[in-house]
Amino acid sequence: MVGTMIRGAATAFASTIAAVAAAHAADIDARALAAGCASCHQAGQLQPPALEGVARDELLAKLRGFRDGSRSGTLMPQLARGYTDAQLAAVAEYFASRSSMQ
């Protein structure tokens, strides 16, 4: 009985650790993806515009538009085609969570 309880607690603990690690890995991936964007889209610049603080849905719509061809651009349509929906959403979420003053 005690052994079963310990195994159950250990399994629950391992599941929690795995969930936290997965969430952290997703955050690191979003940050890494966003770093590529930020190399051109820097605060204080007008062109290309800074992305920090842009609303998630607004940025995601623009990124999807570049990817599907409904939004024109020089380089962005080519770059956006290389990202999945999940990656675009992660980048949009990352920049939306950052204020333009950071």
N, C-alpha and C positions, 0 to 999 in steps of 0.2 A: 504494500500500500504506500509506504513512504517512498520507495523506489519509483513507483509510478508517478507520484506527485513531483518528485525531483526531476524525472525525465520530462514531464509536462512543462514544468517551470523552465527547464533548460531549453526546450523547444520554443516556448513563447519568447524567451530572451533572445534566442538566435534569430527568430523571425523579426523581432523588433530591430535588432542590429542590422539585419539585411535590409529592412525598409529604410532605415536612416542612411545607410551607405548608398542605397539606390537614389534617394533624394539628393544626397550630397553630390553624387556622380552627375546627376542631371543638372545641378547648379553649376558644376565645373564645366560641363559641356556647353551650357548656355553662355557662360563667361568666355570660354575659348572661342565660340562662334562669334560672340559680340566683339571680341578683340580684333577679329578680322575686319569687321565693319568699322570699328572705331579708328582703324589706321587711316581711313579717309574722312570719315564723318566725325570731326573733332569739334569740341565746344569752342565757341567764339568765331566759327567760320560761317559764312553765308552759303557757300557752295563747296562741296555738297553740304547740306544742312546737318547740324548736330542732331543726334537721335535721342539723347538723354531726355527723359521726361515726356516724350511723345506718347500719347495714349496708345495702349496696347492694340485696341481694335483698329485704330487709324493706321498705325504702322503695319499691322498684319495685312490689312486690306491693300496697302501700297505694295508690300512685298509680294503678295499673291498676284497683284495686277502686273508687276514686272515679270513674274514667272510665267503667267499664262498669256502674256502679250497684250493685255488690255490697257496697259500703261506703258508709255514709251520712255525710252531712256537710251543713253549711250552704252554704258557698261552694266548697269543694274539688271537689265533683262537677261543678259548672259550669265551673270553671277547667280541670280535668283533661281535659275533653272537647276542649279546644282544642290538645292536644299529641299528636304522633305517638308511636309506640312508641320510635323512635330518640331523640326529645327527652326522653321520660320516662326512658329508660335513661341518657342523658347527665347529666341532673339527679341521678339516683340515684347514679351513679358519682362525680359531682363532690362531693356532700355526704358520701358514704362515705369519700372520700379526705381529708376535712378533719376534724381532731380538734375536739372540742367546746371546746377551749381556744384555738383560733385566732381 
